[in-house]
Amino acid sequence: MKLYIYGIIDSSNQITESTYGLEGSNIYNIPFCNIGAVVSQISQPIQDVTEGAVLKHEAVVEKLMADFTVLPVRFQTLIEGRDNLLSMMRSYYRDFKNNLERLRDKFEFGIKVIWPADKIKENIIKTLNKEQQKKLELGSSPSNKFMKDKFDKYKIDKEFEAKADKFIKVMDIFFSKFAAEKRIEKLKTENLLLDAVYLVEKDKESNFREAVEHIKTARYDFKYLFSGPWPAYNFVILSKKSGLLTDSQQTSLLNKVTQDQMLVGVDSI
């Protein structure tokens, strides 16, 4: 019997409300000590990653979030039979418990900020050109021109990164006030200024949302993609690899298909 796993929860009690997962199978909790793995039976591995299957997986996880702390498990995770599942739970019990305690009453929010990279660079170049006009011109030999072009590009790139750091620092000050943990990536592409996830306590959610709205009004030429609340996809820490709990690729996949994101002024990233 193959079991499809949706998540690890902080309860060993059975799920009383009828909830259906992939292939229309009823989900249920397999307890181990005082935690449990929420599963459904499945007839065969999922061959294709479809929007419907991903959304069904996420719908189950989100429903569990209403009643439990959830460690979401990677989409398409199957395990052969109850005994193998219990063996896995035994091996990772301490990690699961520590994460469940740390993530209790906390949700993940995702923030992507798109800035007008071309306009930013144009302004940098204009500023540098004005500065250069005040200096003596270098000789016009090919070698001097080559070195000058290289140096100009270096200065532009350095100033571009410095401006990115400045904007991200300002935004992060607002967001971090209400976040327990964070994961930040800058300039994954020239236009994607910030790609971040924040772990927010349940009672600070409204404050965090207000901080996001405040930032939006500060720069109208920036575009914002705000998603959540999610289970803590990016904040589960394991002492050893299991291949079970999800990673940033899973989050990216869910971001592409979810219908619950709020997109302001941009169609795609």
C-alpha positions as CSV (number, residue, x, y, z in Angstrom):
1,M,0.0,0.0,0.0
2,K,1.5,3.3,-1.1
3,L,0.9,6.3,1.2
4,Y,1.0,9.9,-0.1
5,I,2.3,12.3,2.6
6,Y,1.0,15.8,3.0
7,G,2.6,16.9,6.2
8,I,3.7,16.3,9.7
9,I,1.4,17.7,12.4
10,D,1.7,18.3,16.1
11,S,-1.1,15.9,17.0
12,S,-1.6,12.1,17.3
13,N,-5.4,12.4,17.2
14,Q,-7.4,11.3,14.2
15,I,-8.7,13.9,11.8
16,T,-12.5,13.9,12.3
17,E,-13.5,16.2,9.4
18,S,-13.7,14.5,6.1
19,T,-11.0,15.8,3.8
20,Y,-10.1,14.4,0.4
21,G,-6.7,14.4,-1.2
22,L,-5.2,13.2,-4.4
23,E,-7.2,10.6,-6.4
24,G,-10.2,11.6,-4.2
25,S,-8.9,9.5,-1.3
26,N,-9.8,10.4,2.3
27,I,-6.8,11.8,4.3
28,Y,-6.0,10.5,7.8
29,N,-3.4,10.8,10.5
30,I,-0.9,8.1,11.3
31,P,0.3,8.8,14.9
32,F,3.7,8.4,16.3
33,C,4.1,9.3,20.0
34,N,2.5,12.8,20.2
35,I,2.8,13.8,16.5
36,G,1.5,12.4,13.3
37,A,1.9,12.1,9.5
38,V,-1.1,13.1,7.4
39,V,-1.5,10.8,4.5
40,S,-3.9,9.3,1.9
41,Q,-3.7,6.1,0.0
42,I,-2.7,6.3,-3.6
43,S,-2.7,3.7,-6.4
44,Q,0.4,4.8,-8.4
45,P,3.1,7.5,-8.4
46,I,2.2,10.9,-9.8
47,Q,4.0,11.0,-13.2
48,D,3.1,14.6,-14.2
49,V,3.2,17.8,-12.2
50,T,-0.1,19.4,-13.0
51,E,-1.7,22.5,-11.6
52,G,-4.7,20.5,-10.3
53,A,-2.5,18.1,-8.4
54,V,-0.4,20.8,-6.8
55,L,-3.4,22.8,-5.8
56,K,-5.0,19.7,-4.3
57,H,-1.9,19.0,-2.3
58,E,-1.7,22.7,-1.1
59,A,-5.5,22.7,-0.3
60,V,-5.0,19.8,2.1
61,V,-2.0,21.5,3.8
62,E,-3.9,24.8,4.2
63,K,-6.9,23.0,5.7
64,L,-4.6,21.3,8.2
65,M,-3.2,24.7,9.1
66,A,-6.5,25.7,10.6
67,D,-6.2,23.2,13.4
68,F,-2.6,22.1,13.6
69,T,1.0,23.3,13.3
70,V,2.1,21.7,10.0
71,L,5.5,20.8,8.5
72,P,4.6,20.6,4.8
73,V,6.1,17.7,2.9
74,R,7.4,17.8,-0.6
75,F,4.9,17.4,-3.4
76,Q,4.9,13.9,-4.9
77,T,6.3,12.3,-1.7
78,L,5.3,8.6,-1.4
79,I,6.2,6.0,1.1
80,E,5.7,2.2,0.9
81,G,3.4,1.2,3.7
82,R,2.7,2.1,7.3
83,D,5.8,0.3,8.7
84,N,8.2,2.3,6.5
85,L,6.4,5.5,7.5
86,L,6.7,4.8,11.2
87,S,10.4,4.0,10.7
88,M,10.9,7.4,9.1
89,M,8.9,9.1,11.9
90,R,11.1,7.4,14.5
91,S,14.3,8.5,12.7
92,Y,13.3,12.1,12.5
93,Y,11.1,12.4,15.6
94,R,13.4,14.8,17.5
95,D,13.8,17.1,14.4
96,F,10.0,17.1,13.8
97,K,9.3,17.9,17.4
98,N,11.8,20.7,17.5
99,N,10.5,22.3,14.3
100,L,6.8,21.9,15.4
101,E,7.6,23.7,18.6
102,R,9.6,26.5,16.9
103,L,7.0,27.1,14.2
104,R,3.9,26.9,16.3
105,D,1.5,29.8,15.6
106,K,3.7,31.2,12.9
107,F,3.1,31.5,9.1
108,E,5.3,32.1,6.1
109,F,4.8,35.1,3.8
110,G,6.5,35.6,0.5
111,I,7.5,39.0,-0.9
112,K,9.0,39.7,-4.3
113,V,9.9,43.2,-5.4
114,I,10.5,44.2,-9.0
115,W,12.3,47.4,-9.7
116,P,12.9,49.3,-13.0
117,A,16.5,48.1,-13.4
118,D,17.0,49.9,-16.8
119,K,15.8,53.3,-15.3
120,I,18.1,52.8,-12.2
121,K,21.1,52.2,-14.5
122,E,20.3,55.1,-16.7
123,N,20.3,57.4,-13.7
124,I,23.6,56.0,-12.5
125,I,25.2,56.5,-15.9
126,K,23.9,60.1,-16.0
127,T,25.4,60.8,-12.6
128,L,28.7,59.3,-13.5
129,N,28.9,61.2,-16.8
130,K,28.4,64.5,-15.0
131,E,31.2,63.6,-12.6
132,Q,33.5,62.6,-15.4
133,Q,32.9,66.0,-17.2
134,K,34.7,67.7,-14.3
135,K,37.8,65.5,-14.7
136,L,40.5,65.5,-17.4
137,E,39.8,63.2,-20.3
138,L,42.0,60.2,-20.6
139,G,44.0,59.7,-23.8
140,S,42.2,58.5,-26.8
141,S,44.4,55.4,-27.5
142,P,42.5,52.1,-27.9
143,S,44.1,50.7,-24.7
144,N,43.0,53.7,-22.6
145,K,39.5,53.6,-24.1
146,F,39.3,49.8,-23.3
147,M,40.4,50.4,-19.7
148,K,38.0,53.3,-19.3
149,D,35.0,51.3,-20.6
150,K,35.9,48.5,-18.2
151,F,36.2,50.8,-15.3
152,D,33.0,52.6,-16.1
153,K,31.1,49.3,-16.2
154,Y,32.7,48.3,-12.9
155,K,31.5,51.6,-11.3
156,I,28.0,51.2,-12.7
157,D,27.7,47.6,-11.5
158,K,29.0,48.6,-8.0
159,E,26.6,51.5,-7.7
160,F,23.7,49.4,-9.0
161,E,24.4,46.9,-6.2
162,A,24.8,49.6,-3.6
163,K,21.4,51.1,-4.5
164,A,19.8,47.6,-4.3
165,D,21.3,47.1,-0.8
166,K,20.0,50.5,0.3
167,F,16.4,49.8,-0.9
168,I,16.4,46.2,0.5
169,K,17.7,47.5,3.9
170,V,14.9,50.0,4.2
171,M,12.2,47.5,3.3
172,D,13.7,44.8,5.6
173,I,13.7,47.2,8.5
174,F,9.9,47.4,8.2
175,F,9.3,43.7,7.6
176,S,11.7,42.5,10.3
177,K,9.9,44.3,13.1
178,F,7.1,41.7,12.9
179,A,9.1,38.6,11.7
180,A,10.6,35.9,13.8
181,E,12.9,34.7,11.0
182,K,13.6,35.6,7.4
183,R,15.3,34.3,4.2
184,I,16.4,37.1,1.8
185,E,17.8,36.9,-1.7
186,K,18.7,40.0,-3.7
187,L,19.0,40.5,-7.4
188,K,18.2,37.0,-8.6
189,T,17.8,38.8,-11.9
190,E,18.5,42.5,-12.6
191,N,14.7,43.3,-12.3
192,L,14.0,41.1,-9.3
193,L,15.3,43.3,-6.6
194,L,14.1,41.2,-3.6
195,D,12.9,37.7,-3.2
196,A,12.3,37.1,0.4
197,V,10.2,35.0,2.8
198,Y,9.4,36.0,6.4
199,L,8.2,33.8,9.3
200,V,5.5,35.8,11.1
201,E,3.8,35.1,14.4
202,K,0.0,34.7,14.0
203,D,-0.8,37.6,16.3
204,K,1.5,39.9,14.2
205,E,0.1,39.1,10.8
206,S,-2.0,42.3,10.6
207,N,1.1,44.4,11.6
208,F,3.2,42.7,8.9
209,R,0.5,43.3,6.3
210,E,0.4,47.0,7.2
211,A,4.2,47.2,6.9
212,V,3.9,45.8,3.3
213,E,1.2,48.3,2.4
214,H,3.3,51.1,3.8
215,I,6.3,50.1,1.7
216,K,4.1,49.9,-1.4
217,T,3.2,53.6,-1.1
218,A,6.8,54.7,-0.7
219,R,7.9,53.7,-4.3
220,Y,5.2,53.7,-6.9
221,D,7.6,52.6,-9.7
222,F,8.3,49.3,-7.8
223,K,6.1,46.3,-8.3
224,Y,5.2,44.0,-5.5
225,L,4.1,40.3,-5.3
226,F,2.9,39.4,-1.8
227,S,1.7,35.9,-0.9
228,G,0.7,34.0,2.2
229,P,0.0,32.9,4.8
230,W,1.7,29.7,3.9
231,P,2.9,26.8,6.1
232,A,6.6,27.3,6.9
233,Y,8.0,25.9,3.6
234,N,11.4,27.6,3.9
235,F,12.0,27.4,7.7
236,V,12.0,23.7,8.5
237,I,15.5,22.7,9.7
238,L,16.6,19.1,9.7
239,S,19.8,17.7,11.2
240,K,20.1,15.3,8.2
241,K,18.7,15.1,4.8
242,S,15.4,13.2,4.4
243,G,14.1,14.2,1.0
244,L,10.7,14.6,2.6
245,L,10.3,18.2,3.6
246,T,9.9,20.8,1.0
247,D,12.4,23.4,-0.3
248,S,12.5,26.6,-2.2
249,Q,11.7,24.8,-5.5
250,Q,8.4,23.6,-4.0
251,T,7.6,27.1,-2.9
252,S,8.3,28.4,-6.4
253,L,6.0,25.8,-7.9
254,L,3.2,26.7,-5.6
255,N,3.7,30.4,-6.2
256,K,3.2,29.9,-9.9
257,V,-0.1,28.1,-9.6
258,T,-1.7,29.5,-6.5
259,Q,-4.8,31.6,-6.9
260,D,-4.4,33.4,-3.6
261,Q,-1.5,35.8,-4.4
262,M,-1.9,39.5,-4.7
263,L,-0.1,40.9,-7.7
264,V,0.3,44.6,-8.1
265,G,1.2,46.1,-11.4
266,V,3.0,43.1,-12.9
267,D,1.9,40.1,-14.9
268,S,4.8,37.8,-14.4
269,I,8.3,37.6,-13.0
